[in-house]
Amino acid sequence: MSWFYRRSRGPLVGPAHSTLLRRSPRTRRRFGGMFQGRMGLLLAALGIGMYWYWVFGLSDDNPLRRRGPQVRSEQAAPAPAPAEESAHLSDAEEEKDEIDLLRERILAGAMAQLHRRMQWNASYVPLAYPGGDLPIDQGTGVDMLIRALRHARIDLQVLIHIDRVRHPEHYPLHLFGNPRPDTSIDHRRIENVWAFFNRHAKRLDSGVSERALKNYLPGDIVFWGEGRMEHPVHVGIVSALRNDRGVPRAVELWRQEERVSVFNPITYRPLMGHFRLDPERLRAVRAPRQ
């Protein structure tokens, strides 16, 4: 401490004995030169930055930028299309666009559930109506489908209830202990979903040939059977992914792992039905009876 005190020529504190104030003229000249040099570098960098912004940073439309005459090619405005060419889409094209949009929304609703843990629960649970649902971490393959359709603003709970009340003869009521309509369970029974899709969806080829597989589009709904059973046992949604053989993969609730996956191809078990929903047909279900 005494050595430092002698070198600093004063105590460590106090403005009267500060080392900055007691430096020699040589030291002050050296520090002043360093300060001036650093200020010069700073001003030079600032000038270079301003020049760069002035030349390259300003857009061509800014009048401050002057890099010589600006030559612009004048492009003539496109001529208006003839009346016959600018007509509205045909009814068939509008219908196709609406169906494709619906498929995209259904697929988005299915992919939103991907990898979600879901405990298999096919038991009866009292549900609200409309829009009733189980806890998000419970359900079956049909519940996964119901949630995907609701993402596309299609409430299968409402549609099946309306159609079942109006046309009970088209539903396998003999399979259930209670034949009366029940909004808590009717739409969760795959037999009822199968009957509804056969009545109000476009049924497509469910073959597995190379040509038939090309007709499976993302957002289509597929049902799988088992043996010679009259009704399907599982349901899934065709994804946009295909395996190395070109077979589409299905979004489904994988019961063994209790999670929604897109791992299995649609041919991993016997296909029983291939459907595509049509918004026009679905609107007809809800239309008032004549």
C-alpha positions as CSV (number, residue, x, y, z in Angstrom):
1,M,0.0,0.0,0.0
2,S,2.8,2.4,0.8
3,W,4.4,1.8,-2.6
4,F,1.1,2.5,-4.4
5,Y,0.7,5.6,-2.2
6,R,4.1,6.9,-3.2
7,R,3.5,6.2,-6.9
8,S,0.1,7.9,-6.9
9,R,1.5,10.8,-4.9
10,G,-1.5,11.0,-2.7
11,P,-4.3,9.1,-1.1
12,L,-6.6,6.8,-3.1
13,V,-9.7,9.1,-2.7
14,G,-10.3,12.8,-2.7
15,P,-10.5,15.2,-5.7
16,A,-7.6,17.2,-4.4
17,H,-5.2,14.3,-4.7
18,S,-6.7,12.4,-7.6
19,T,-4.1,10.7,-9.9
20,L,-6.0,12.0,-12.9
21,L,-5.4,15.6,-11.8
22,R,-1.7,15.0,-10.8
23,R,-0.5,13.4,-14.0
24,S,2.5,14.9,-15.7
25,P,2.2,17.0,-18.9
26,R,3.7,14.1,-20.8
27,T,1.1,11.8,-19.6
28,R,-1.7,14.3,-20.4
29,R,-0.3,14.7,-23.9
30,R,-0.2,10.9,-24.4
31,F,-3.8,10.5,-23.2
32,G,-5.0,13.5,-25.2
33,G,-3.5,11.9,-28.4
34,M,-5.2,8.6,-27.8
35,F,-8.5,10.4,-27.2
36,Q,-8.1,12.4,-30.4
37,G,-7.2,9.2,-32.4
38,R,-10.2,7.3,-31.1
39,M,-12.5,10.2,-31.9
40,G,-11.1,10.4,-35.4
41,L,-11.8,6.7,-36.0
42,L,-15.3,7.1,-34.6
43,L,-16.0,10.0,-36.9
44,A,-14.5,8.2,-39.9
45,A,-16.7,5.1,-39.2
46,L,-19.8,7.4,-38.8
47,G,-19.0,9.1,-42.1
48,I,-18.6,5.7,-43.9
49,G,-21.9,4.5,-42.5
50,M,-23.7,7.6,-43.6
51,Y,-22.3,7.4,-47.1
52,W,-23.2,3.7,-47.4
53,Y,-26.8,4.5,-46.3
54,W,-26.9,7.4,-48.7
55,V,-25.8,5.4,-51.7
56,F,-27.1,1.9,-51.0
57,G,-29.7,2.2,-48.3
58,L,-32.2,4.6,-49.9
59,S,-34.7,3.2,-52.4
60,D,-34.8,4.1,-56.0
61,D,-38.0,6.1,-55.3
62,N,-36.3,8.4,-52.8
63,P,-35.3,11.7,-54.3
64,L,-32.3,11.9,-52.0
65,R,-30.5,9.1,-53.8
66,R,-28.5,10.4,-56.7
67,R,-26.4,7.9,-58.5
68,G,-27.0,9.1,-62.0
69,P,-30.1,9.1,-64.1
70,Q,-32.6,6.5,-63.2
71,V,-33.9,4.7,-66.3
72,R,-37.2,2.8,-65.8
73,S,-38.9,0.7,-68.3
74,E,-42.5,1.7,-68.8
75,Q,-44.8,-1.4,-68.7
76,A,-48.2,-1.1,-70.2
77,A,-51.0,-2.0,-68.0
78,P,-52.6,-5.3,-68.8
79,A,-55.5,-5.1,-71.0
80,P,-58.8,-6.1,-69.5
81,A,-59.9,-9.6,-70.2
82,P,-62.7,-10.1,-72.6
83,A,-66.1,-10.5,-71.0
84,E,-66.3,-14.1,-72.0
85,E,-62.9,-14.9,-70.5
86,S,-63.5,-13.1,-67.2
87,A,-66.7,-14.9,-66.4
88,H,-67.2,-16.5,-63.1
89,L,-66.2,-20.1,-62.4
90,S,-68.5,-22.7,-63.5
91,D,-70.7,-24.5,-60.9
92,A,-68.5,-27.6,-61.2
93,E,-65.3,-25.6,-60.6
94,E,-66.8,-23.8,-57.6
95,E,-68.0,-27.1,-56.2
96,K,-64.5,-28.6,-56.6
97,D,-62.9,-25.7,-54.9
98,E,-65.3,-26.0,-52.0
99,I,-64.6,-29.7,-51.6
100,D,-60.9,-29.2,-51.8
101,L,-61.0,-26.5,-49.1
102,L,-63.0,-28.8,-46.9
103,R,-60.5,-31.5,-47.3
104,E,-57.7,-29.2,-46.3
105,R,-59.5,-28.1,-43.2
106,I,-60.3,-31.7,-42.2
107,L,-56.6,-32.6,-42.6
108,A,-55.5,-29.6,-40.6
109,G,-57.8,-30.6,-37.8
110,A,-56.4,-34.2,-37.8
111,M,-52.7,-33.0,-37.9
112,A,-53.4,-30.7,-35.0
113,Q,-54.0,-33.8,-32.9
114,L,-50.8,-35.5,-34.0
115,H,-48.8,-37.2,-31.2
116,R,-51.4,-36.2,-28.7
117,R,-51.7,-38.8,-25.9
118,M,-55.3,-40.1,-25.8
119,Q,-56.5,-42.8,-23.4
120,W,-58.9,-45.1,-25.2
121,N,-62.4,-44.5,-23.9
122,A,-65.4,-45.9,-25.7
123,S,-67.7,-45.8,-22.6
124,Y,-70.8,-43.7,-22.3
125,V,-70.1,-40.2,-21.1
126,P,-72.9,-37.6,-20.9
127,L,-72.1,-34.8,-23.3
128,A,-73.5,-31.3,-24.0
129,Y,-75.4,-30.7,-27.2
130,P,-74.3,-29.3,-29.6
131,G,-70.5,-29.3,-29.4
132,G,-70.2,-31.8,-26.7
133,D,-66.8,-33.6,-26.3
134,L,-64.9,-35.9,-23.9
135,P,-61.8,-34.6,-22.1
136,I,-59.2,-33.9,-24.8
137,D,-57.0,-36.7,-23.6
138,Q,-59.7,-39.4,-24.0
139,G,-61.7,-40.9,-26.8
140,T,-61.6,-43.4,-29.7
141,G,-60.8,-43.2,-33.4
142,V,-64.3,-41.7,-33.9
143,D,-63.6,-39.0,-31.4
144,M,-60.5,-38.1,-33.3
145,L,-62.6,-37.8,-36.5
146,I,-65.2,-35.7,-34.7
147,R,-62.6,-33.2,-33.5
148,A,-61.0,-33.0,-37.0
149,L,-64.4,-32.3,-38.6
150,R,-65.2,-29.6,-36.0
151,H,-62.0,-27.9,-37.0
152,A,-63.6,-27.7,-40.4
153,R,-66.9,-26.4,-38.9
154,I,-68.7,-29.7,-39.3
155,D,-70.4,-31.0,-36.1
156,L,-71.0,-34.7,-36.6
157,Q,-72.9,-34.8,-33.3
158,V,-75.6,-32.5,-34.8
159,L,-75.7,-34.0,-38.3
160,I,-76.1,-37.6,-37.1
161,H,-78.7,-36.6,-34.6
162,I,-80.8,-34.8,-37.2
163,D,-80.5,-37.6,-39.7
164,R,-81.1,-40.3,-37.2
165,V,-84.3,-38.7,-35.9
166,R,-85.6,-38.1,-39.4
167,H,-84.5,-41.5,-40.9
168,P,-84.1,-44.0,-38.1
169,E,-84.6,-46.9,-40.6
170,H,-81.1,-46.2,-42.1
171,Y,-79.3,-46.7,-38.8
172,P,-78.6,-50.1,-37.1
173,L,-80.7,-49.5,-34.0
174,H,-80.9,-53.2,-33.3
175,L,-77.2,-53.2,-32.3
176,F,-77.8,-50.9,-29.3
177,G,-79.6,-51.5,-26.1
178,N,-81.5,-48.2,-26.3
179,P,-82.9,-47.5,-29.7
180,R,-84.0,-43.9,-28.8
181,P,-81.9,-41.0,-30.0
182,D,-79.1,-40.0,-27.6
183,T,-76.9,-37.0,-28.5
184,S,-74.2,-38.2,-26.0
185,I,-73.3,-41.4,-27.8
186,D,-75.0,-41.7,-31.2
187,H,-72.3,-39.8,-33.1
188,R,-69.5,-41.7,-31.2
189,R,-70.7,-45.1,-32.4
190,I,-68.8,-46.1,-35.5
191,E,-71.8,-48.0,-36.9
192,N,-73.8,-44.8,-37.0
193,V,-70.9,-42.9,-38.5
194,W,-70.6,-45.6,-41.2
195,A,-74.4,-45.3,-41.9
196,F,-74.2,-41.5,-42.1
197,F,-71.2,-41.5,-44.5
198,N,-72.9,-44.0,-46.8
199,R,-75.9,-41.7,-47.0
200,H,-74.3,-38.2,-47.2
201,A,-70.7,-38.5,-48.4
202,K,-69.2,-39.4,-51.8
203,R,-68.2,-43.0,-51.7
204,L,-65.1,-43.6,-53.7
205,D,-63.1,-46.7,-54.8
206,S,-61.5,-48.4,-51.8
207,G,-59.2,-50.5,-53.9
208,V,-55.5,-50.8,-53.3
209,S,-54.2,-51.1,-56.8
210,E,-51.5,-48.6,-58.0
211,R,-54.1,-46.7,-60.0
212,A,-56.7,-46.7,-57.1
213,L,-54.2,-45.4,-54.6
214,K,-53.7,-42.2,-56.6
215,N,-57.4,-41.3,-55.9
216,Y,-56.8,-41.2,-52.1
217,L,-56.5,-37.5,-51.4
218,P,-55.5,-35.8,-48.1
219,G,-58.6,-35.2,-46.0
220,D,-60.5,-38.2,-47.3
221,I,-62.0,-40.5,-44.7
222,V,-61.3,-44.2,-44.6
223,F,-62.9,-47.1,-42.7
224,W,-61.2,-50.4,-41.9
225,G,-63.0,-53.7,-41.4
226,E,-62.2,-57.0,-39.9
227,G,-63.1,-60.4,-41.3
228,R,-66.7,-60.6,-42.6
229,M,-68.1,-58.0,-40.2
230,E,-70.9,-55.9,-41.6
231,H,-69.7,-52.7,-40.0
232,P,-66.2,-51.2,-39.7
233,V,-64.1,-51.4,-36.6
234,H,-61.8,-48.4,-37.1
235,V,-61.7,-45.0,-38.9
236,G,-58.9,-42.6,-40.0
237,I,-58.1,-39.7,-42.2
238,V,-55.9,-39.8,-45.3
239,S,-52.8,-37.7,-44.8
240,A,-50.5,-35.9,-47.3
241,L,-47.6,-38.3,-46.5
242,R,-46.9,-41.5,-48.4
243,N,-44.5,-44.4,-47.7
244,D,-41.7,-45.5,-50.0
245,R,-44.2,-47.5,-52.1
246,G,-46.4,-44.5,-52.7
247,V,-49.2,-45.6,-50.3
248,P,-50.8,-42.8,-48.3
249,R,-50.4,-42.8,-44.6
250,A,-53.4,-42.4,-42.3
251,V,-54.0,-40.1,-39.3
252,E,-55.5,-42.4,-36.7
253,L,-55.7,-43.0,-33.0
254,W,-53.2,-45.8,-32.4
255,R,-54.9,-47.8,-29.6
256,Q,-51.8,-49.7,-28.6
257,E,-49.8,-46.6,-28.0
258,E,-52.8,-44.5,-27.0
259,R,-51.8,-41.6,-29.2
260,V,-52.7,-40.0,-32.5
261,S,-50.2,-41.0,-35.2
262,V,-49.6,-40.8,-38.9
263,F,-47.4,-43.9,-39.1
264,N,-49.4,-46.7,-40.7
265,P,-50.3,-46.8,-44.4
266,I,-54.0,-47.0,-45.2
267,T,-53.5,-50.6,-46.4
268,Y,-52.2,-51.9,-43.1
269,R,-55.5,-53.5,-42.4
270,P,-58.5,-54.4,-44.8
271,L,-60.1,-51.2,-46.2
272,M,-63.9,-51.2,-46.0
273,G,-64.7,-47.7,-47.3
274,H,-63.3,-44.6,-48.8
275,F,-65.3,-41.3,-48.6
276,R,-65.0,-37.6,-49.4
277,L,-67.3,-35.1,-47.8
278,D,-69.2,-32.7,-49.9
279,P,-70.3,-29.4,-48.2
280,E,-73.5,-29.2,-50.4
281,R,-74.7,-32.6,-49.2
282,L,-74.0,-31.7,-45.6
283,R,-76.0,-28.5,-45.9
284,A,-78.9,-30.6,-47.2
285,V,-78.9,-32.7,-44.0
286,R,-79.5,-29.6,-41.9
287,A,-82.1,-28.1,-44.3
288,P,-85.6,-27.8,-42.9
289,R,-87.9,-30.6,-44.0
290,Q,-90.3,-29.7,-46.8
